[in-house]
Amino acid sequence: MNSSNQSDHQGLRNLSNKSDDVAAYYDEWAADYDQTLAQWRYEAPGQAAARLGALLDPGSVILDAGCGTGLSGQALVDAGFSTIDGIDVSRRSLDVATRRGIYRSVQHVDMQKLPLPCEDDSYDGLVCIGVLTYLPDTLATLREFCRVVRPGGAMVVTQRTDVFKERDYPAVLTQLESRGLIRDPQVSDPQPYLPENEEFGDEVMVHYITCRTAD
């Protein structure tokens, strides 16, 4: 696959939400994923890691939910974190992530199948970057994230602006807060997502959603 030919990865914006389709797409892409995302000026991992770093100390235990090839894990390490577990649906992406040598553990997980294979309150923090688009039940997913993050922990997740509106994220966050699962939810203004990708460009951007799990 020619990593300089961005057309190799067309269809990303409207990729199926079926777990098998997502796994197959990212399995095929794993070998040159990092290079392609660099060409598209993908900054979400670093942006999310910085936001989490403002809320948690470096000794915190973090779950990288949908870790892919480990770009978000590397950003967490660069932000000062050292104990990180990764889960993802793409086995080939996990192979790449493992070779980075930055994760305490990596595990193949279909995140549409809840509950996740994690104990209650087992993490101080969680990031989920570029993944929630493929997880249609937003409320159930974020509720599950709250289960695995200890009270008073922190989460940073992203969602594309088009999907954020379609799935009414403000209402979901209000519901989670009213149920006593999160506090202090913050939603960023739209930020660049994949500015050099012809399918996204300036049309589809990303929101960073940051919150504490309720004490």
VMD Tcl script that draws the C-alpha trace (Angstrom):
set ca {
  {0.00 0.00 0.00}
  {1.41 3.40 -0.95}
  {1.33 5.56 2.17}
  {1.64 8.72 0.11}
  {-1.58 8.01 -1.77}
  {-4.36 9.21 0.50}
  {-7.00 7.76 -1.84}
  {-6.02 4.34 -0.47}
  {-8.10 5.21 2.58}
  {-11.19 6.75 1.05}
  {-14.51 5.95 2.68}
  {-13.37 6.72 6.22}
  {-16.04 9.35 6.79}
  {-18.87 6.91 6.04}
  {-17.33 3.69 7.27}
  {-19.81 1.09 8.54}
  {-20.37 0.87 12.29}
  {-20.38 -2.94 12.20}
  {-17.53 -4.20 14.34}
  {-16.32 -6.71 11.74}
  {-16.18 -4.00 9.08}
  {-14.30 -1.62 11.36}
  {-11.83 -4.33 12.35}
  {-11.19 -5.32 8.74}
  {-10.73 -1.71 7.62}
  {-8.20 -0.90 10.33}
  {-6.45 -4.26 10.04}
  {-5.72 -3.46 6.40}
  {-4.63 0.07 7.27}
  {-2.44 -0.73 10.30}
  {0.89 -0.90 8.49}
  {0.83 2.71 7.28}
  {-1.80 4.22 9.58}
  {0.63 6.42 11.51}
  {2.19 7.83 8.36}
  {-1.18 8.57 6.78}
  {-2.50 10.33 9.88}
  {0.64 12.45 10.02}
  {-0.02 13.52 6.42}
  {-3.56 14.49 7.41}
  {-2.23 16.56 10.36}
  {-4.09 14.53 12.96}
  {-3.53 16.20 16.34}
  {-6.28 14.66 18.48}
  {-4.08 12.28 20.53}
  {-1.80 15.08 21.70}
  {-4.69 17.43 22.36}
  {-6.54 14.82 24.42}
  {-3.44 13.80 26.38}
  {-2.80 17.41 27.32}
  {-6.37 17.78 28.57}
  {-6.10 14.61 30.66}
  {-2.72 15.71 31.98}
  {-4.31 18.87 33.33}
  {-6.64 16.74 35.47}
  {-4.55 13.79 36.65}
  {-1.05 13.27 38.02}
  {1.54 11.29 36.02}
  {1.25 8.23 38.27}
  {-2.37 7.67 37.25}
  {-3.44 4.42 35.59}
  {-5.04 5.12 32.22}
  {-7.23 3.12 29.84}
  {-6.73 3.93 26.17}
  {-10.10 2.77 24.88}
  {-9.76 2.11 21.16}
  {-5.98 2.49 21.20}
  {-5.42 1.45 17.58}
  {-1.73 1.52 16.67}
  {-0.87 3.42 19.82}
  {-0.82 7.04 18.70}
  {-2.92 8.07 21.69}
  {-0.82 5.94 24.02}
  {2.35 7.58 22.78}
  {0.77 10.99 23.33}
  {-0.09 9.96 26.89}
  {3.52 8.92 27.49}
  {4.70 12.20 26.05}
  {2.35 13.96 28.50}
  {4.01 12.16 31.42}
  {1.81 9.10 32.00}
  {3.52 5.72 32.30}
  {0.89 3.11 33.21}
  {-1.47 2.64 30.28}
  {-3.61 -0.27 29.10}
  {-4.96 -0.42 25.55}
  {-7.99 -2.13 24.04}
  {-9.05 -2.21 20.40}
  {-11.05 -4.22 17.85}
  {-8.23 -4.34 15.26}
  {-5.72 -7.11 15.96}
  {-3.16 -5.81 13.49}
  {-3.34 -2.36 15.01}
  {-2.76 -3.93 18.42}
  {0.34 -5.64 17.04}
  {1.73 -2.23 16.08}
  {0.75 -0.79 19.46}
  {2.47 -3.64 21.28}
  {5.72 -3.04 19.42}
  {5.84 0.50 20.78}
  {6.57 -0.94 24.22}
  {4.55 1.72 26.02}
  {1.49 -0.23 27.19}
  {1.24 -2.24 30.37}
  {-1.16 -4.50 28.49}
  {-3.12 -4.58 25.25}
  {-6.26 -6.61 24.65}
  {-8.46 -7.37 21.67}
  {-11.93 -6.05 22.59}
  {-15.07 -5.35 20.59}
  {-16.22 -2.24 22.43}
  {-19.77 -2.62 21.12}
  {-20.08 -5.68 23.36}
  {-20.60 -4.41 26.89}
  {-19.56 -4.71 29.62}
  {-15.90 -4.18 28.87}
  {-13.51 -6.78 30.34}
  {-12.44 -4.37 33.11}
  {-13.15 -4.33 36.83}
  {-15.14 -1.51 38.40}
  {-13.07 1.56 39.32}
  {-9.91 0.02 37.85}
  {-8.59 3.18 36.18}
  {-7.85 6.73 37.25}
  {-8.47 8.05 33.77}
  {-9.60 7.13 30.28}
  {-9.16 8.46 26.77}
  {-11.22 7.43 23.76}
  {-9.96 9.21 20.67}
  {-11.51 8.87 17.22}
  {-13.52 5.82 18.25}
  {-16.97 6.83 19.49}
  {-18.23 7.28 15.92}
  {-18.14 3.47 15.65}
  {-20.03 2.95 18.94}
  {-23.65 3.91 18.20}
  {-25.04 3.57 21.73}
  {-23.40 6.69 23.13}
  {-25.18 6.64 26.49}
  {-24.35 2.99 27.20}
  {-20.74 3.45 26.16}
  {-20.10 6.52 28.28}
  {-21.92 4.92 31.20}
  {-19.60 1.93 30.89}
  {-16.58 4.24 30.85}
  {-17.85 5.71 34.12}
  {-17.98 2.20 35.60}
  {-14.33 1.41 34.91}
  {-13.00 4.83 36.00}
  {-12.81 5.39 39.74}
  {-14.90 8.10 41.41}
  {-13.19 11.43 40.97}
  {-11.23 10.19 37.97}
  {-11.22 11.86 34.58}
  {-12.15 11.10 30.99}
  {-11.36 12.75 27.69}
  {-13.20 11.56 24.59}
  {-13.67 12.95 21.10}
  {-16.54 13.02 18.67}
  {-16.83 14.36 15.15}
  {-18.97 17.48 14.90}
  {-21.47 15.85 12.53}
  {-22.00 12.82 14.75}
  {-22.01 14.96 17.91}
  {-25.06 16.75 16.59}
  {-26.72 13.66 15.16}
  {-26.51 11.76 18.46}
  {-27.36 14.80 20.61}
  {-24.32 14.63 22.87}
  {-25.43 17.59 25.03}
  {-28.54 15.62 26.05}
  {-26.45 12.51 26.74}
  {-24.03 14.45 28.94}
  {-26.92 16.07 30.80}
  {-28.41 12.62 31.43}
  {-25.12 11.24 32.73}
  {-24.72 14.23 35.01}
  {-28.29 13.98 36.30}
  {-27.71 10.29 37.09}
  {-24.72 11.21 39.23}
  {-22.18 9.54 36.96}
  {-20.16 12.55 35.79}
  {-19.52 16.11 36.87}
  {-18.10 19.22 35.26}
  {-18.52 18.12 31.64}
  {-16.75 20.46 29.24}
  {-17.19 20.44 25.47}
  {-14.64 22.25 23.34}
  {-15.50 24.42 20.42}
  {-15.07 22.60 17.09}
  {-11.39 21.90 16.47}
  {-9.48 20.68 13.40}
  {-9.70 16.92 13.01}
  {-8.22 15.69 9.72}
  {-7.59 19.00 7.94}
  {-5.57 17.52 5.07}
  {-8.05 14.71 4.36}
  {-10.27 15.55 1.40}
  {-13.32 13.87 2.97}
  {-13.05 15.90 6.18}
  {-11.07 19.10 5.58}
  {-12.79 22.10 7.16}
  {-16.24 20.51 6.90}
  {-15.99 17.88 9.64}
  {-14.21 18.89 12.81}
  {-14.03 17.41 16.30}
  {-15.21 18.18 19.83}
  {-13.12 17.27 22.88}
  {-15.34 16.21 25.76}
  {-13.73 16.31 29.19}
  {-15.32 15.37 32.50}
  {-14.74 14.02 35.97}
  {-16.42 10.87 37.17}
  {-18.66 11.72 40.08}
  {-17.28 11.23 43.62}
}
mol new
graphics top color blue
foreach p $ca { graphics top sphere $p radius 0.5 }
foreach p [lrange $ca 0 end-1] q [lrange $ca 1 end] { graphics top cylinder $p $q radius 0.2 }
display resetview
